[in-house]
Amino acid sequence: MAAQGPATPSALYKMISIPEAQEIVLSETQPLPSVSVDLAEAVGSVLAENVQAPENVPPFPASIKVCSTSQPLS
């Protein structure tokens, strides 16, 4: 009898679609609770809720001011 190589994953496991796999994972997991951390500690984190500024930034209707003169701003 000839030696056979290792079995492929498809021979060992039933292959399922990505949406089916996502459904299984999401049905078996729960979201983690939110925590408050300093900004410097938040690198790599994901926001648990929307962030709103207490006032408009910038405080005028456009993000840049357009100058009608040809003089450079100083």
Number of C-alpha atoms within 10 A of each C-alpha: 3 4 5 6 6 7 8 8 9 9 9 8 8 7 10 9 8 9 9 10 12 11 11 11 11 11 9 8 8 8 7 7 6 10 7 8 10 7 8 6 9 11 9 6 9 8 10 12 7 5 7 7 6 6 7 9 10 9 8 9 9 9 9 8 8 7 9 6 7 6 7 6 6 3
